[in-house]
Amino acid sequence: MNKAELVESIQKALGKDATKRAAEDALAAVLGSIEKGVKKDKKVQIIGFGTFEVKKRAARQGRNPKTGEAMKIAASKSVGFKASSTLKAGL
């Protein structure tokens, strides 16, 4: 499911009177809130759905695949998602 399909699904769930714009705004509000929560608290937990969490990657040595030369890969952060047991059970 892509973003357009998700907006369409939200629009149907909101009922006949909901516009596509209202569904897009609802999706943007949810995603924006998750983004702010992850930036501020490093973790957003939605019971029955899952947890978004900042994951840290340590600096490490790697290799340039083209030349085979050793190189340093800088430390970085990314957002991970762990599905809840309820969501996993429903799959």
Z-matrix of the N, CA and C atoms (Angstrom, degrees):
N
C 1 1.445
C 2 1.526 1 108.50
N 3 1.313 2 115.99 1 129.39
C 4 1.464 3 119.98 2 177.63
C 5 1.534 4 110.00 3 -100.17
N 6 1.321 5 117.13 4 -177.78
C 7 1.461 6 121.18 5 -175.09
C 8 1.530 7 111.71 6 -62.57
N 9 1.317 8 118.31 7 -42.40
C 10 1.463 9 121.71 8 -179.48
C 11 1.530 10 110.94 9 -62.38
N 12 1.328 11 116.38 10 -42.02
C 13 1.459 12 120.36 11 178.24
C 14 1.524 13 111.10 12 -67.50
N 15 1.315 14 117.24 13 -35.96
C 16 1.456 15 121.65 14 177.44
C 17 1.528 16 110.55 15 -65.49
N 18 1.322 17 117.70 16 -43.09
C 19 1.470 18 121.97 17 177.31
C 20 1.524 19 109.71 18 -60.42
N 21 1.318 20 117.15 19 -43.37
C 22 1.466 21 121.95 20 179.19
C 23 1.531 22 110.72 21 -62.34
N 24 1.321 23 116.47 22 -41.96
C 25 1.461 24 121.20 23 178.30
C 26 1.529 25 111.61 24 -64.35
N 27 1.325 26 116.94 25 -40.96
C 28 1.468 27 121.38 26 177.37
C 29 1.519 28 110.03 27 -64.25
N 30 1.314 29 116.65 28 -41.46
C 31 1.463 30 121.51 29 -179.93
C 32 1.529 31 110.11 30 -60.52
N 33 1.324 32 117.52 31 -44.05
C 34 1.468 33 121.24 32 178.80
C 35 1.527 34 110.80 33 -65.34
N 36 1.345 35 116.87 34 -39.99
C 37 1.462 36 120.60 35 -179.37
C 38 1.531 37 111.81 36 -66.90
N 39 1.330 38 117.60 37 -30.48
C 40 1.460 39 121.30 38 -179.76
C 41 1.526 40 112.30 39 -76.82
N 42 1.315 41 118.16 40 -18.31
C 43 1.462 42 121.38 41 177.20
C 44 1.518 43 113.16 42 109.84
N 45 1.336 44 114.38 43 178.41
C 46 1.471 45 121.87 44 -175.46
C 47 1.525 46 113.10 45 -60.79
N 48 1.325 47 115.81 46 -38.66
C 49 1.462 48 120.09 47 -173.83
C 50 1.526 49 114.05 48 -75.49
N 51 1.317 50 117.45 49 -11.37
C 52 1.468 51 121.04 50 -177.29
C 53 1.526 52 110.59 51 -76.04
N 54 1.315 53 114.96 52 136.75
C 55 1.458 54 120.16 53 177.35
C 56 1.521 55 109.65 54 -94.32
N 57 1.316 56 114.69 55 164.76
C 58 1.464 57 119.61 56 176.93
C 59 1.525 58 109.35 57 -62.81
N 60 1.326 59 116.58 58 -37.19
C 61 1.470 60 121.41 59 179.47
C 62 1.529 61 110.74 60 -62.62
N 63 1.336 62 117.37 61 -40.64
C 64 1.469 63 121.31 62 179.15
C 65 1.534 64 110.20 63 -65.13
N 66 1.321 65 116.50 64 -39.32
C 67 1.462 66 120.38 65 178.18
C 68 1.521 67 110.91 66 -66.63
N 69 1.337 68 117.05 67 -41.15
C 70 1.470 69 121.00 68 177.61
C 71 1.524 70 110.36 69 -63.77
N 72 1.335 71 116.76 70 -40.91
C 73 1.466 72 120.85 71 178.49
C 74 1.526 73 111.48 72 -64.52
N 75 1.334 74 116.36 73 -40.01
C 76 1.469 75 120.79 74 178.79
C 77 1.527 76 110.34 75 -63.39
N 78 1.323 77 116.75 76 -45.26
C 79 1.461 78 121.19 77 178.86
C 80 1.526 79 111.01 78 -63.13
N 81 1.329 80 116.15 79 -43.68
C 82 1.466 81 120.51 80 179.56
C 83 1.521 82 110.94 81 -62.73
N 84 1.329 83 116.91 82 -37.97
C 85 1.467 84 121.02 83 179.00
C 86 1.526 85 111.21 84 -65.24
N 87 1.321 86 116.86 85 -43.45
C 88 1.469 87 120.53 86 179.72
C 89 1.522 88 110.66 87 -65.88
N 90 1.325 89 117.04 88 -48.10
C 91 1.464 90 120.19 89 -178.86
C 92 1.527 91 111.46 90 -65.22
N 93 1.332 92 116.75 91 -38.11
C 94 1.460 93 120.84 92 177.45
C 95 1.517 94 111.65 93 -64.56
N 96 1.320 95 116.49 94 -39.99
C 97 1.464 96 120.48 95 178.88
C 98 1.524 97 111.42 96 -66.66
N 99 1.317 98 117.08 97 -40.00
C 100 1.467 99 120.62 98 177.05
C 101 1.523 100 109.68 99 -63.49
N 102 1.329 101 116.63 100 -44.02
C 103 1.470 102 121.27 101 179.51
C 104 1.529 103 111.01 102 -60.24
N 105 1.335 104 117.21 103 -47.14
C 106 1.465 105 120.84 104 178.90
C 107 1.520 106 111.33 105 -62.82
N 108 1.329 107 116.82 106 -41.20
C 109 1.459 108 120.97 107 -179.93
C 110 1.514 109 112.56 108 -63.72
N 111 1.327 110 116.30 109 -41.39
C 112 1.465 111 120.20 110 179.41
C 113 1.528 112 110.09 111 -67.00
N 114 1.334 113 116.87 112 -40.42
C 115 1.471 114 120.03 113 179.14
C 116 1.521 115 111.43 114 -66.11
N 117 1.329 116 117.38 115 -40.59
C 118 1.454 117 121.50 116 -175.19
C 119 1.531 118 112.82 117 -80.97
N 120 1.320 119 116.49 118 -53.21
C 121 1.469 120 121.48 119 -172.28
C 122 1.522 121 114.12 120 -101.77
N 123 1.321 122 117.54 121 -6.61
C 124 1.469 123 123.89 122 -179.29
C 125 1.527 124 113.23 123 70.99
N 126 1.361 125 117.01 124 0.45
C 127 1.459 126 118.89 125 -177.38
C 128 1.525 127 109.18 126 -158.92
N 129 1.345 128 117.38 127 134.95
C 130 1.454 129 122.84 128 173.91
C 131 1.519 130 107.00 129 -128.47
N 132 1.329 131 115.94 130 118.29
C 133 1.457 132 120.77 131 -178.11
C 134 1.523 133 109.13 132 -111.52
N 135 1.324 134 115.84 133 124.26
C 136 1.455 135 122.22 134 176.36
C 137 1.520 136 106.84 135 -114.47
N 138 1.326 137 115.65 136 106.15
C 139 1.465 138 121.33 137 -175.92
C 140 1.532 139 109.12 138 -58.12
N 141 1.311 140 116.18 139 132.76
C 142 1.456 141 122.16 140 179.65
C 143 1.522 142 113.63 141 85.47
N 144 1.331 143 117.23 142 -6.15
C 145 1.460 144 120.30 143 179.31
C 146 1.517 145 111.32 144 -121.66
N 147 1.332 146 117.28 145 -60.26
C 148 1.456 147 119.80 146 179.91
C 149 1.509 148 112.20 147 162.57
N 150 1.333 149 115.04 148 -172.41
C 151 1.455 150 122.22 149 -176.31
C 152 1.523 151 110.38 150 -128.63
N 153 1.334 152 115.49 151 129.64
C 154 1.458 153 122.35 152 172.18
C 155 1.516 154 106.11 153 -98.65
N 156 1.331 155 117.22 154 130.48
C 157 1.461 156 120.09 155 -174.82
C 158 1.528 157 110.85 156 -145.92
N 159 1.341 158 115.37 157 143.68
C 160 1.463 159 120.61 158 176.41
C 161 1.524 160 108.37 159 -74.15
N 162 1.318 161 115.80 160 129.57
C 163 1.463 162 120.85 161 177.38
C 164 1.517 163 108.27 162 -115.87
N 165 1.309 164 115.35 163 134.47
C 166 1.467 165 120.82 164 -179.73
C 167 1.517 166 109.69 165 -99.24
N 168 1.320 167 115.29 166 136.42
C 169 1.458 168 121.49 167 174.74
C 170 1.520 169 107.56 168 -111.71
N 171 1.294 170 116.41 169 127.15
C 172 1.464 171 121.27 170 -179.34
C 173 1.532 172 110.37 171 -73.32
N 174 1.321 173 115.83 172 156.98
C 175 1.463 174 120.85 173 174.48
C 176 1.530 175 107.60 174 -65.37
N 177 1.310 176 116.08 175 146.45
C 178 1.467 177 119.08 176 -178.26
C 179 1.520 178 110.57 177 -153.79
N 180 1.302 179 114.79 178 168.91
C 181 1.462 180 121.60 179 176.31
C 182 1.523 181 108.67 180 -90.35
N 183 1.308 182 116.09 181 139.10
C 184 1.451 183 121.18 182 176.87
C 185 1.516 184 109.93 183 -136.70
N 186 1.303 185 116.13 184 -175.67
C 187 1.458 186 121.07 185 178.56
C 188 1.514 187 109.58 186 -129.96
N 189 1.333 188 114.44 187 138.93
C 190 1.456 189 120.16 188 173.24
C 191 1.530 190 106.10 189 -71.69
N 192 1.331 191 118.59 190 118.04
C 193 1.463 192 119.78 191 -175.98
C 194 1.529 193 113.40 192 -65.06
N 195 1.319 194 116.28 193 -24.02
C 196 1.467 195 119.53 194 -178.60
C 197 1.520 196 111.75 195 -77.57
N 198 1.345 197 116.05 196 -43.59
C 199 1.461 198 119.49 197 -174.78
C 200 1.525 199 113.60 198 -106.58
N 201 1.331 200 116.46 199 -17.80
C 202 1.463 201 119.75 200 -177.13
C 203 1.515 202 112.92 201 80.24
N 204 1.323 203 117.03 202 2.01
C 205 1.462 204 122.15 203 -178.40
C 206 1.531 205 110.55 204 -73.33
N 207 1.344 206 116.23 205 137.96
C 208 1.461 207 121.31 206 177.22
C 209 1.519 208 109.51 207 -69.38
N 210 1.339 209 115.84 208 142.96
C 211 1.458 210 120.18 209 179.74
C 212 1.521 211 109.71 210 -148.58
N 213 1.317 212 115.97 211 157.47
C 214 1.453 213 120.82 212 178.53
C 215 1.527 214 108.83 213 -89.56
N 216 1.328 215 115.63 214 134.25
C 217 1.458 216 121.51 215 174.14
C 218 1.522 217 105.98 216 -107.02
N 219 1.326 218 116.49 217 122.52
C 220 1.462 219 121.86 218 -174.97
C 221 1.529 220 111.54 219 -68.78
N 222 1.318 221 115.96 220 155.64
C 223 1.456 222 121.66 221 174.46
C 224 1.523 223 108.38 222 -64.33
N 225 1.318 224 116.50 223 148.55
C 226 1.458 225 119.99 224 -179.64
C 227 1.521 226 110.63 225 -149.63
N 228 1.312 227 114.96 226 170.31
C 229 1.457 228 121.94 227 176.53
C 230 1.518 229 108.29 228 -124.33
N 231 1.334 230 116.44 229 147.99
C 232 1.451 231 121.21 230 174.62
C 233 1.527 232 108.11 231 -145.06
N 234 1.309 233 116.34 232 168.78
C 235 1.464 234 120.87 233 178.55
C 236 1.520 235 108.07 234 -103.26
N 237 1.319 236 114.87 235 128.56
C 238 1.455 237 120.76 236 177.43
C 239 1.513 238 109.96 237 -110.74
N 240 1.315 239 116.90 238 157.63
C 241 1.457 240 122.15 239 176.95
C 242 1.512 241 108.63 240 -127.46
N 243 1.321 242 115.15 241 131.67
C 244 1.456 243 120.59 242 176.28
C 245 1.521 244 107.12 243 -120.81
N 246 1.324 245 116.92 244 118.85
C 247 1.455 246 121.90 245 -178.27
C 248 1.527 247 110.34 246 -70.83
N 249 1.341 248 115.26 247 146.20
C 250 1.473 249 119.98 248 178.38
C 251 1.523 250 109.33 249 -75.27
N 252 1.318 251 114.85 250 162.45
C 253 1.465 252 119.38 251 178.95
C 254 1.526 253 110.95 252 -64.24
N 255 1.328 254 117.70 253 -31.18
C 256 1.468 255 121.81 254 177.75
C 257 1.519 256 109.99 255 -64.60
N 258 1.319 257 116.94 256 -45.37
C 259 1.460 258 121.10 257 178.98
C 260 1.527 259 110.21 258 -65.04
N 261 1.321 260 117.33 259 -43.81
C 262 1.465 261 120.85 260 179.81
C 263 1.518 262 111.34 261 -61.88
N 264 1.331 263 117.27 262 -38.88
C 265 1.447 264 121.37 263 -178.51
C 266 1.539 265 111.44 264 -67.16
N 267 1.319 266 116.35 265 -28.67
C 268 1.457 267 121.15 266 -179.34
C 269 1.508 268 114.88 267 -81.70
N 270 1.317 269 117.61 268 -6.13
C 271 1.471 270 120.44 269 -178.76
C 272 1.513 271 111.93 270 -78.35
